[in-house]
Amino acid sequence: AYVTCAVGIHMVGYVVVCFGVCDAFASALFSRLISIVGRVPIFTLGGGINLAVVLYLQYLQPHPNEAYIFFIIAGLWGLCDAVWHAQVNTMYGNIFPKEAEAAFSNYRLWQALGYVTTYVCSGFLCINVKIYVIMAFLILGMIGYYIIEIMERRGGPKKDVNGHVIPVDKLLCSKQ
């Protein structure tokens, strides 16, 4: 909506290309950087930039003479997307090496549910409400991420003798 309303539908493709190029570049860069600095700084950088972009969008007054702003926003969004997609997949693989199929299925299920919910609600919500929802989910997601990192540093999820993660409901109901 931002690009189309301000500079025209003919610019949407160019902005999407900018997003994709920045996403691909950042994915390659972060995969190398993460081995040097670790996951937490990369995720924190992604979350901080994503929050800054969303806050900027909340107050943006699109103007036809400022098309470059949309390319900057798309580039920054691509950088954040590289963290969310490439690095979340890597994290799932590291945390659940013996349950990769179930872990990735669960991840994709929730991702698809998010897409469907977004699509269904899109016509009923104003853009500023959508931005607040994005901010809320970003903050909740980052809190969840930090909790996972703390759990990992304390030894990770509880595993059975075969190395499989014990589901939380079985942990709560088991005799200790």
TANOR-V947730 format. One record per residue. N is the residue number from 1. RES is the residue in one small letter. SS is DSSP state (H for helix, E for strand, C for the rest). PSI is psi in whole degrees, 0 to 359 (* if undefined). NEAR is the number of other C-alpha atoms within 10 Angstrom. Layout:
((N | RES | SS | PSI | NEAR) (N | RES | SS | PSI | NEAR))
This chain:
((1 | a | C | 320 | 9) (2 | y | H | 308 | 16) (3 | v | H | 312 | 20) (4 | t | H | 314 | 13) (5 | c | H | 323 | 11) (6 | a | H | 313 | 17) (7 | v | H | 355 | 17) (8 | g | C | 154 | 13) (9 | i | H | 334 | 13) (10 | h | H | 344 | 10) (11 | m | H | 349 | 15) (12 | v | H | 314 | 17) (13 | g | H | 318 | 11) (14 | y | H | 320 | 14) (15 | v | H | 320 | 19) (16 | v | H | 321 | 16) (17 | v | H | 318 | 15) (18 | c | H | 315 | 20) (19 | f | H | 310 | 22) (20 | g | H | 318 | 19) (21 | v | H | 314 | 15) (22 | c | H | 322 | 22) (23 | d | H | 311 | 24) (24 | a | H | 315 | 15) (25 | f | H | 313 | 13) (26 | a | H | 324 | 22) (27 | s | H | 314 | 22) (28 | a | H | 317 | 13) (29 | l | H | 311 | 13) (30 | f | H | 327 | 21) (31 | s | H | 330 | 18) (32 | r | H | 318 | 12) (33 | l | H | 326 | 15) (34 | i | H | 329 | 15) (35 | s | H | 341 | 9) (36 | i | H | 311 | 9) (37 | v | H | 345 | 11) (38 | g | C | 173 | 13) (39 | r | H | 319 | 20) (40 | v | H | 311 | 13) (41 | p | H | 324 | 12) (42 | i | H | 314 | 18) (43 | f | H | 321 | 21) (44 | t | H | 318 | 15) (45 | l | H | 312 | 15) (46 | g | H | 315 | 22) (47 | g | H | 319 | 19) (48 | g | H | 315 | 16) (49 | i | H | 317 | 16) (50 | n | H | 317 | 22) (51 | l | H | 318 | 18) (52 | a | H | 318 | 14) (53 | v | H | 316 | 17) (54 | v | H | 318 | 20) (55 | l | H | 320 | 14) (56 | y | H | 318 | 12) (57 | l | H | 328 | 16) (58 | q | H | 327 | 15) (59 | y | H | 3 | 9) (60 | l | C | 133 | 11) (61 | q | C | 93 | 9) (62 | p | C | 139 | 17) (63 | h | C | 136 | 13) (64 | p | C | 333 | 12) (65 | n | C | 1 | 9) (66 | e | C | 48 | 11) (67 | a | H | 329 | 16) (68 | y | H | 330 | 11) (69 | i | H | 322 | 14) (70 | f | H | 328 | 22) (71 | f | H | 322 | 20) (72 | i | H | 313 | 16) (73 | i | H | 315 | 19) (74 | a | H | 320 | 23) (75 | g | H | 316 | 22) (76 | l | H | 322 | 22) (77 | w | H | 322 | 21) (78 | g | H | 321 | 26) (79 | l | H | 315 | 26) (80 | c | H | 319 | 25) (81 | d | H | 325 | 21) (82 | a | H | 321 | 24) (83 | v | H | 310 | 23) (84 | w | H | 318 | 15) (85 | h | H | 301 | 12) (86 | a | H | 313 | 17) (87 | q | H | 329 | 19) (88 | v | H | 319 | 16) (89 | n | H | 316 | 14) (90 | t | H | 317 | 12) (91 | m | H | 315 | 14) (92 | y | H | 317 | 15) (93 | g | H | 323 | 16) (94 | n | H | 322 | 11) (95 | i | H | 323 | 16) (96 | f | C | 61 | 18) (97 | p | C | 329 | 14) (98 | k | C | 353 | 14) (99 | e | C | 34 | 15) (100 | a | H | 317 | 14) (101 | e | H | 312 | 12) (102 | a | H | 319 | 11) (103 | a | H | 312 | 17) (104 | f | H | 327 | 15) (105 | s | H | 316 | 12) (106 | n | H | 316 | 12) (107 | y | H | 312 | 15) (108 | r | H | 327 | 12) (109 | l | H | 311 | 12) (110 | w | H | 326 | 12) (111 | q | H | 314 | 12) (112 | a | H | 320 | 12) (113 | l | H | 322 | 12) (114 | g | H | 317 | 12) (115 | y | H | 315 | 11) (116 | v | H | 315 | 12) (117 | t | H | 317 | 11) (118 | t | H | 315 | 13) (119 | y | H | 315 | 11) (120 | v | H | 319 | 11) (121 | c | H | 344 | 11) (122 | s | H | 317 | 12) (123 | g | C | 347 | 9) (124 | f | C | 349 | 10) (125 | l | C | 143 | 12) (126 | c | C | 160 | 10) (127 | i | H | 322 | 15) (128 | n | H | 329 | 13) (129 | v | H | 318 | 12) (130 | k | H | 321 | 16) (131 | i | H | 319 | 16) (132 | y | H | 322 | 14) (133 | v | H | 316 | 12) (134 | i | H | 316 | 15) (135 | m | H | 316 | 17) (136 | a | H | 313 | 13) (137 | f | H | 325 | 12) (138 | l | H | 314 | 17) (139 | i | H | 315 | 15) (140 | l | H | 319 | 12) (141 | g | H | 319 | 13) (142 | m | H | 321 | 17) (143 | i | H | 314 | 12) (144 | g | H | 319 | 12) (145 | y | H | 314 | 16) (146 | y | H | 324 | 15) (147 | i | H | 316 | 12) (148 | i | H | 317 | 16) (149 | e | H | 319 | 15) (150 | i | H | 316 | 12) (151 | m | H | 318 | 13) (152 | e | H | 319 | 12) (153 | r | H | 340 | 9) (154 | r | C | 14 | 9) (155 | g | C | 358 | 8) (156 | g | C | 183 | 14) (157 | p | C | 152 | 15) (158 | k | C | 138 | 13) (159 | k | E | 152 | 11) (160 | d | C | 184 | 8) (161 | v | C | 338 | 6) (162 | n | C | 359 | 7) (163 | g | C | 9 | 12) (164 | h | C | 140 | 14) (165 | v | E | 133 | 17) (166 | i | C | 125 | 12) (167 | p | C | 148 | 11) (168 | v | H | 319 | 11) (169 | d | H | 326 | 8) (170 | k | H | 327 | 9) (171 | l | H | 319 | 11) (172 | l | H | 328 | 9) (173 | c | H | 353 | 8) (174 | s | C | 152 | 8) (175 | k | C | 136 | 6) (176 | q | C | * | 5))
